[in-house]
Amino acid sequence: MTPSDKDIADVLLDLAHQRGVGKTFCPSEAARRLSDDWRPLMPEVRRVAAQLNLVASQKGAPVDPVTAKGPIRLGLPG
């Protein structure tokens, strides 16, 4: 069963708030909390992350979580 956007958003925001401002996490951490078969969830996790008040970065530079290629990090805006 695919998690709802709300379920994904709740996990993303929980991780972000656990880390706090200035700290980041990998979106795969959220996907892993939602399913043992987490890899197929990654596009949905990134899509939902783009709709939230989260900052996505790659090698320290801001990126769009939906279109970025390769690993990204998510965090609360500073």
VOMAR-24692 format. One record per residue: residue number from 1; x, y, z of N, C-alpha, C in turn. Coordinates in steps of 0.1 Angstrom, whole numbers. Layout:
BEGIN
+-----+-------+-------+-------+-------+-------+-------+-------+-------+-------+
! pos !   n.x !   n.y !   n.z !  ca.x !  ca.y !  ca.z !   c.x !   c.y !   c.z !
+-----+-------+-------+-------+-------+-------+-------+-------+-------+-------+
! NUM !     X !     Y !     Z !     X !     Y !     Z !     X !     Y !     Z !
...
+-----+-------+-------+-------+-------+-------+-------+-------+-------+-------+
//
This chain:
BEGIN
+-----+-------+-------+-------+-------+-------+-------+-------+-------+-------+
! pos !   n.x !   n.y !   n.z !  ca.x !  ca.y !  ca.z !   c.x !   c.y !   c.z !
+-----+-------+-------+-------+-------+-------+-------+-------+-------+-------+
!   1 !     8 !   -12 !     0 !     0 !     0 !     0 !     9 !    13 !     0 !
!   2 !     6 !    22 !    -9 !    13 !    34 !   -10 !     9 !    44 !     1 !
!   3 !    18 !    50 !     8 !    14 !    59 !    18 !     8 !    72 !    12 !
!   4 !    -1 !    79 !    19 !    -7 !    91 !    15 !     3 !   102 !    15 !
!   5 !     0 !   113 !     8 !     8 !   125 !     9 !    10 !   130 !    23 !
!   6 !    -1 !   129 !    30 !    -1 !   134 !    44 !     8 !   125 !    52 !
!   7 !     8 !   112 !    50 !    17 !   103 !    58 !    32 !   107 !    55 !
!   8 !    35 !   109 !    42 !    48 !   113 !    38 !    52 !   126 !    44 !
!   9 !    43 !   136 !    43 !    46 !   149 !    48 !    49 !   148 !    63 !
!  10 !    41 !   141 !    70 !    42 !   139 !    85 !    56 !   134 !    88 !
!  11 !    61 !   124 !    81 !    74 !   118 !    84 !    85 !   128 !    80 !
!  12 !    84 !   135 !    69 !    94 !   144 !    65 !    95 !   156 !    75 !
!  13 !    84 !   161 !    80 !    84 !   172 !    89 !    89 !   167 !   103 !
!  14 !    86 !   155 !   107 !    90 !   149 !   119 !   106 !   148 !   119 !
!  15 !   111 !   143 !   108 !   126 !   142 !   107 !   132 !   156 !   107 !
!  16 !   126 !   165 !   100 !   132 !   179 !    99 !   132 !   185 !   113 !
!  17 !   121 !   184 !   121 !   121 !   190 !   134 !   129 !   183 !   144 !
!  18 !   131 !   169 !   142 !   140 !   162 !   151 !   154 !   167 !   149 !
!  19 !   158 !   170 !   137 !   172 !   174 !   134 !   174 !   189 !   138 !
!  20 !   164 !   197 !   135 !   164 !   211 !   139 !   171 !   220 !   127 !
!  21 !   170 !   233 !   129 !   175 !   242 !   119 !   190 !   240 !   118 !
!  22 !   195 !   240 !   105 !   209 !   239 !   103 !   214 !   225 !   101 !
!  23 !   205 !   215 !   103 !   208 !   201 !   101 !   199 !   195 !    90 !
!  24 !   205 !   185 !    83 !   197 !   180 !    72 !   196 !   165 !    73 !
!  25 !   188 !   159 !    65 !   186 !   145 !    64 !   184 !   140 !    50 !
!  26 !   186 !   128 !    47 !   184 !   122 !    34 !   169 !   118 !    33 !
!  27 !   163 !   121 !    22 !   149 !   118 !    20 !   146 !   102 !    21 !
!  28 !   157 !    95 !    19 !   155 !    80 !    20 !   152 !    76 !    34 !
!  29 !   156 !    84 !    44 !   152 !    82 !    58 !   137 !    81 !    60 !
!  30 !   130 !    91 !    53 !   116 !    91 !    54 !   110 !    79 !    47 !
!  31 !   115 !    76 !    35 !   110 !    65 !    27 !   111 !    52 !    35 !
!  32 !   123 !    50 !    42 !   125 !    38 !    50 !   116 !    37 !    62 !
!  33 !   111 !    48 !    67 !   102 !    48 !    78 !    88 !    44 !    73 !
!  34 !    85 !    46 !    60 !    72 !    44 !    55 !    70 !    30 !    49 !
!  35 !    81 !    23 !    45 !    80 !    10 !    39 !    93 !     3 !    39 !
!  36 !    93 !   -10 !    40 !   105 !   -19 !    39 !   110 !   -18 !    24 !
!  37 !   100 !   -17 !    15 !   104 !   -16 !     1 !   103 !    -1 !    -3 !
!  38 !   114 !     6 !     2 !   113 !    21 !     2 !   118 !    27 !   -11 !
!  39 !   126 !    21 !   -19 !   131 !    27 !   -31 !   121 !    32 !   -41 !
!  40 !   110 !    25 !   -43 !   100 !    30 !   -52 !    92 !    42 !   -47 !
!  41 !    94 !    45 !   -34 !    87 !    57 !   -28 !    95 !    70 !   -30 !
!  42 !   107 !    69 !   -34 !   116 !    81 !   -35 !   110 !    92 !   -43 !
!  43 !   105 !    89 !   -55 !    99 !   100 !   -63 !    87 !   107 !   -56 !
!  44 !    79 !    99 !   -49 !    68 !   105 !   -41 !    73 !   113 !   -29 !
!  45 !    83 !   108 !   -22 !    89 !   115 !   -11 !    94 !   129 !   -16 !
!  46 !   102 !   129 !   -27 !   107 !   141 !   -32 !    96 !   151 !   -36 !
!  47 !    86 !   146 !   -43 !    75 !   154 !   -47 !    68 !   161 !   -35 !
!  48 !    65 !   153 !   -25 !    59 !   159 !   -13 !    68 !   169 !    -6 !
!  49 !    81 !   166 !    -6 !    91 !   175 !     1 !    91 !   188 !    -6 !
!  50 !    89 !   188 !   -19 !    89 !   201 !   -27 !    77 !   210 !   -23 !
!  51 !    66 !   204 !   -18 !    54 !   211 !   -14 !    55 !   217 !     0 !
!  52 !    65 !   212 !     8 !    66 !   216 !    22 !    76 !   227 !    24 !
!  53 !    76 !   233 !    36 !    85 !   243 !    39 !    99 !   237 !    43 !
!  54 !   105 !   230 !    33 !   118 !   224 !    35 !   127 !   229 !    24 !
!  55 !   140 !   229 !    28 !   150 !   233 !    18 !   157 !   220 !    13 !
!  56 !   158 !   219 !     0 !   166 !   208 !    -6 !   179 !   213 !   -10 !
!  57 !   190 !   205 !    -8 !   203 !   209 !   -12 !   211 !   197 !   -17 !
!  58 !   220 !   200 !   -26 !   229 !   190 !   -31 !   243 !   196 !   -31 !
!  59 !   252 !   190 !   -24 !   266 !   195 !   -22 !   266 !   209 !   -17 !
!  60 !   256 !   212 !    -8 !   255 !   225 !    -2 !   248 !   236 !   -10 !
!  61 !   244 !   233 !   -22 !   237 !   243 !   -31 !   222 !   239 !   -31 !
!  62 !   213 !   249 !   -31 !   199 !   247 !   -32 !   195 !   240 !   -45 !
!  63 !   186 !   231 !   -45 !   181 !   224 !   -57 !   166 !   221 !   -55 !
!  64 !   160 !   218 !   -67 !   146 !   214 !   -67 !   146 !   199 !   -64 !
!  65 !   139 !   195 !   -53 !   140 !   181 !   -50 !   134 !   171 !   -60 !
!  66 !   125 !   177 !   -69 !   119 !   168 !   -79 !   128 !   166 !   -91 !
!  67 !   135 !   176 !   -95 !   143 !   175 !  -107 !   158 !   172 !  -105 !
!  68 !   162 !   174 !   -93 !   177 !   171 !   -90 !   180 !   156 !   -92 !
!  69 !   191 !   154 !   -98 !   196 !   141 !  -101 !   206 !   137 !   -90 !
!  70 !   205 !   125 !   -85 !   215 !   121 !   -75 !   210 !   124 !   -61 !
!  71 !   218 !   121 !   -51 !   214 !   123 !   -37 !   212 !   138 !   -33 !
!  72 !   202 !   140 !   -25 !   199 !   154 !   -20 !   198 !   153 !    -5 !
!  73 !   198 !   164 !     2 !   195 !   165 !    16 !   183 !   175 !    18 !
!  74 !   176 !   172 !    28 !   164 !   181 !    32 !   166 !   186 !    46 !
!  75 !   161 !   199 !    48 !   162 !   204 !    61 !   152 !   216 !    62 !
!  76 !   151 !   221 !    75 !   143 !   233 !    77 !   150 !   245 !    72 !
!  77 !   143 !   255 !    67 !   149 !   268 !    63 !   156 !   275 !    75 !
!  78 !   167 !   281 !    72 !   174 !   288 !    83 !   169 !   302 !    85 !
+-----+-------+-------+-------+-------+-------+-------+-------+-------+-------+
//
